[in-house]
Amino acid sequence: MRVGVAKEIKPQEYRVALTPAGARELVQLGHDVLVETQAGLGSAFPDEAYERTGARIVSVDEVWQQADLLLKVKEPIEPEYRHLREGLTLFTYLHIAADEPLTRALVESGIAAVAYETVETDRGALPLLAPMSEVAGRLATQAGAHCLEKPLGGRGLLLGGVAGVAPGKVVIIGGGIVGYNAAVIALGMGAQVTILERSVDRMRHLEEVLSGRVSLLMSSSLQIEESVRGADLVIGAVLIPGARAPKLVTREMIREMKEGSVFCDVAIDQGGCAETSRATTHDEPTYVVDGVTHYCVANMPGAVPITSTKALTNVTLPYVEAIAARGLRAAVDADRELARGVNVLVGKVTYEAVAEAHRLDYTPLEEALPLSRV
Ligand SMILES: NC(=O)c1ccc[n+]([C@@H]2O[C@H](COP(=O)([O-])OP(=O)(O)OC[C@H]3O[C@@H](n4cnc5c(N)ncnc54)[C@H](O)[C@@H]3O)[C@@H](O)[C@H]2O)c1
């Protein structure tokens, strides 16, 4: 199969959908790998690194026209719509339930669009989202610690303290993938860490894997109020699948935090879990409300493309290999996880939530597949 890798053109996006290591695996399996020129540059992979694996460096038009399977990181943006066509399988983050123009462009083009974020295991885990949560969680503590420094408007506090001086207090709301990874880094820095969770089972698991080094508290409005008040750094890391983040931190709670303390809302991509949260970008990541620095960057992994690219491609490559080996149709027949990723196929919306979001007809995948040529 011809596997193409397009360069991301969305502003501030430096990741690439395949590393040279991944390209070599695909070449060794007998596939023709086409990489758009400079596609890997933002992640420190020059064209030569791909060429050495046997991949071919091509132009933007060539990669979109010649590929059977096209790999990207972010959803196509308007200038890329012209490339969408029947016979092509696109594998990327799509998030089209929130993007009607793109949904319509995909449907009208006849392309097969498989979304990373809806590939889902039978137990409801999202294996292609998890690595970005790992990155964002680790980054949240790092960014929060930085924002606590005086020159950045923070309290002027070192999270880990030193011998004879108490460490800072980190409160993490939500102990899922983001929360766990934020805690790992905060513990590594020597901070005093509390995680507020709603699931007792999850807390038992965290107790075990973190060897009892964090305080685990049942999340309730009162508990959040008390914990947030005493914190130096609060990290918002809740998720209710398929829903906007609940507003667990009120403006009143923010007002009661210490001057110069920091609130890092990782859940901002789902609307944020504080009343005072609004999305920011890496260009201007923070703003201040009632003396509390808010860090609310919606695409945190974009700040560390070298790590994020590798973490992402580690998990996407097995699916890429499966599609490349068998074609999309046989690959989804064999793998229900991958089948859940198919959002649009030959002009039909095959993901129910997307159809509902835009009031379009929903066609179950089994009905759409026999019509497809992929
Ligand atoms: N900003 C970014 O760049 C970025 C990157 C990755 C993920 N995220 C976001 O981070 C959030 C967390 O993602 P995740 O992968 O860790 O999800 P996850 O499902 O692994 O964890 C969410 C946790 O929140 C808990 N929770 C739900 N309601 C709660 C409540 N009221 N109080 C306390 N805990 C509660 C759940 O029990 C679960 O353990 C999501 O909104 C995700 O979209 C943002």
The ligand as an SDF file (V2000), in Angstrom:
LIG
                    3D

 44 48  0  0  0  0  0  0  0  0999 V2000
   -5.3670   20.5590   27.4420 N   0  0  0  0  0  0  0  0  0  0  0  0
   -4.8030   19.5590   26.7990 C   0  0  0  0  0  0  0  0  0  0  0  0
   -3.8850   19.7330   26.0160 O   0  0  0  0  0  0  0  0  0  0  0  0
   -5.2710   18.1550   27.0690 C   0  0  0  0  0  0  0  0  0  0  0  0
   -4.5170   17.0490   26.6300 C   0  0  0  0  0  0  0  0  0  0  0  0
   -4.9730   15.7690   26.9430 C   0  0  0  0  0  0  0  0  0  0  0  0
   -6.1650   15.6000   27.6770 C   0  0  0  0  0  0  0  0  0  0  0  0
   -6.8760   16.7020   28.0560 N   0  0  0  0  0  0  0  0  0  0  0  0
   -8.1250   16.6170   28.8510 C   0  0  0  0  0  0  0  0  0  0  0  0
   -7.8280   16.2740   30.1980 O   0  0  0  0  0  0  0  0  0  0  0  0
   -9.0110   15.7500   30.7920 C   0  0  0  0  0  0  0  0  0  0  0  0
   -8.6800   14.4570   31.5380 C   0  0  0  0  0  0  0  0  0  0  0  0
   -8.3100   13.4590   30.5950 O   0  0  0  0  0  0  0  0  0  0  0  0
   -7.9230   11.9840   31.0500 P   0  0  0  0  0  0  0  0  0  0  0  0
   -7.3630   11.3100   29.8450 O   0  0  0  0  0  0  0  0  0  0  0  0
   -7.1280   12.0260   32.2800 O   0  0  0  0  0  0  0  0  0  0  0  0
   -9.3530   11.3640   31.3590 O   0  0  0  0  0  0  0  0  0  0  0  0
   -9.6210   10.0740   32.2630 P   0  0  0  0  0  0  0  0  0  0  0  0
  -10.9760    9.5810   31.8530 O   0  0  0  0  0  0  0  0  0  0  0  0
   -8.4770    9.1460   32.2450 O   0  0  0  0  0  0  0  0  0  0  0  0
   -9.7160   10.6820   33.7400 O   0  0  0  0  0  0  0  0  0  0  0  0
  -10.7400   11.5260   34.1650 C   0  0  0  0  0  0  0  0  0  0  0  0
  -10.9680   11.2490   35.6400 C   0  0  0  0  0  0  0  0  0  0  0  0
  -11.8520   12.2570   36.1490 O   0  0  0  0  0  0  0  0  0  0  0  0
  -12.5990   11.6120   37.1770 C   0  0  0  0  0  0  0  0  0  0  0  0
  -13.7350   12.4540   37.4970 N   0  0  0  0  0  0  0  0  0  0  0  0
  -14.9000   12.6080   36.8250 C   0  0  0  0  0  0  0  0  0  0  0  0
  -15.6980   13.4740   37.4880 N   0  0  0  0  0  0  0  0  0  0  0  0
  -15.0140   13.8650   38.5980 C   0  0  0  0  0  0  0  0  0  0  0  0
  -15.3020   14.7400   39.6800 C   0  0  0  0  0  0  0  0  0  0  0  0
  -16.4700   15.3830   39.7700 N   0  0  0  0  0  0  0  0  0  0  0  0
  -14.3450   14.9160   40.6140 N   0  0  0  0  0  0  0  0  0  0  0  0
  -13.1640   14.2780   40.5510 C   0  0  0  0  0  0  0  0  0  0  0  0
  -12.8530   13.4250   39.5590 N   0  0  0  0  0  0  0  0  0  0  0  0
  -13.7710   13.2320   38.5970 C   0  0  0  0  0  0  0  0  0  0  0  0
  -12.9440   10.2700   36.5730 C   0  0  0  0  0  0  0  0  0  0  0  0
  -13.3480    9.3480   37.5840 O   0  0  0  0  0  0  0  0  0  0  0  0
  -11.6270    9.8920   35.9210 C   0  0  0  0  0  0  0  0  0  0  0  0
  -10.7990    9.1190   36.7640 O   0  0  0  0  0  0  0  0  0  0  0  0
   -9.9980   15.5570   29.6330 C   0  0  0  0  0  0  0  0  0  0  0  0
  -10.8770   16.6480   29.5950 O   0  0  0  0  0  0  0  0  0  0  0  0
   -9.1110   15.5680   28.4190 C   0  0  0  0  0  0  0  0  0  0  0  0
   -9.8130   15.9430   27.2560 O   0  0  0  0  0  0  0  0  0  0  0  0
   -6.4470   17.9610   27.7620 C   0  0  0  0  0  0  0  0  0  0  0  0
  1  2  1  0
  2  3  2  0
  2  4  1  0
  4  5  1  0
  4 44  2  0
  5  6  2  0
  6  7  1  0
  7  8  2  0
  8  9  1  0
  8 44  1  0
  9 10  1  0
  9 42  1  0
 10 11  1  0
 11 12  1  0
 11 40  1  0
 12 13  1  0
 13 14  1  0
 14 15  2  0
 14 16  1  0
 14 17  1  0
 17 18  1  0
 18 19  2  0
 18 20  1  0
 18 21  1  0
 21 22  1  0
 22 23  1  0
 23 24  1  0
 23 38  1  0
 24 25  1  0
 25 26  1  0
 25 36  1  0
 26 27  1  0
 26 35  1  0
 27 28  2  0
 28 29  1  0
 29 30  1  0
 29 35  2  0
 30 31  1  0
 30 32  2  0
 32 33  1  0
 33 34  2  0
 34 35  1  0
 36 37  1  0
 36 38  1  0
 38 39  1  0
 40 41  1  0
 40 42  1  0
 42 43  1  0
M  CHG  2   8   1  16  -1
M  END
$$$$
